Amino acid sequence: MAADAFKPEPVRTWMTAAQAAGYVGVSLSHFRKMVKDGRMPQPRMMGARLLRWYRPALDEAALRLPCPDGTCYTGNLARVSQRV
């Protein structure tokens, strides 16, 4: 098998809904529910019908999601987002 068969796709700064859902690790329908209820950010309009999600905004929103045991990181999210 060729070595390039395992090259990961580069992480994009601006993503479609499907790419953003995959990045966050949920299905597209669940991602849309999360956007609708405010757990994930709203998209940016790149054109009349062209919507894209900003990766650092997805990172920050994901870090704000609750944890089952309450031990999640609650410190400086801006500092964490810069490293991602």
C-alpha positions in Angstrom: 0.0 0.0 0.0 1.3 3.5 -0.8 2.3 5.8 2.0 0.1 8.6 0.8 -3.0 6.4 1.3 -2.9 7.4 4.9 -2.3 11.1 4.6 -4.7 12.9 6.9 -6.9 15.7 5.4 -5.6 19.1 6.4 -7.6 20.9 9.0 -9.4 23.8 7.4 -10.0 27.2 8.9 -13.5 27.6 7.2 -15.7 24.5 7.0 -19.0 23.4 5.5 -21.6 22.0 7.9 -20.6 18.4 7.0 -16.9 19.2 7.6 -17.7 21.0 10.9 -19.8 18.1 12.1 -17.0 15.7 11.3 -14.5 17.9 13.0 -16.6 18.1 16.2 -17.3 14.4 16.0 -21.1 14.3 15.6 -23.5 13.6 12.8 -24.7 16.3 10.5 -28.2 16.3 11.8 -26.9 16.5 15.4 -24.6 19.3 14.5 -27.5 21.3 13.0 -29.5 20.8 16.3 -26.5 22.0 18.2 -26.3 25.1 16.1 -30.0 25.7 16.4 -29.9 25.5 20.2 -26.8 27.6 20.6 -24.2 24.9 21.6 -22.3 25.4 18.4 -21.7 28.8 16.7 -23.7 30.2 13.8 -22.1 30.1 10.4 -20.6 33.0 8.6 -22.0 34.1 5.2 -19.3 33.9 2.5 -21.9 34.7 -0.2 -25.6 34.8 -0.7 -26.0 31.1 0.0 -22.5 30.1 1.0 -22.2 29.3 4.7 -19.0 28.4 6.5 -18.1 27.7 10.2 -14.9 29.1 11.6 -12.7 26.4 13.2 -11.5 28.4 16.2 -15.2 29.2 17.0 -16.0 25.5 16.9 -13.0 24.7 19.2 -14.2 27.3 21.7 -17.8 26.1 21.6 -16.7 22.5 22.1 -14.7 23.4 25.1 -17.8 25.1 26.6 -19.8 21.9 26.4 -20.6 20.3 29.8 -18.7 17.2 31.0 -20.5 14.3 32.7 -18.5 14.4 35.9 -18.0 18.2 36.0 -14.2 18.1 35.8 -13.9 19.9 32.5 -11.4 22.7 31.8 -12.9 26.0 32.7 -9.9 28.3 32.5 -8.8 30.7 29.7 -10.4 29.4 26.5 -8.7 32.0 24.4 -5.3 30.6 25.4 -6.4 27.0 24.5 -7.9 28.0 21.2 -4.6 29.6 20.1 -2.8 26.3 20.6 -5.3 24.2 18.6 
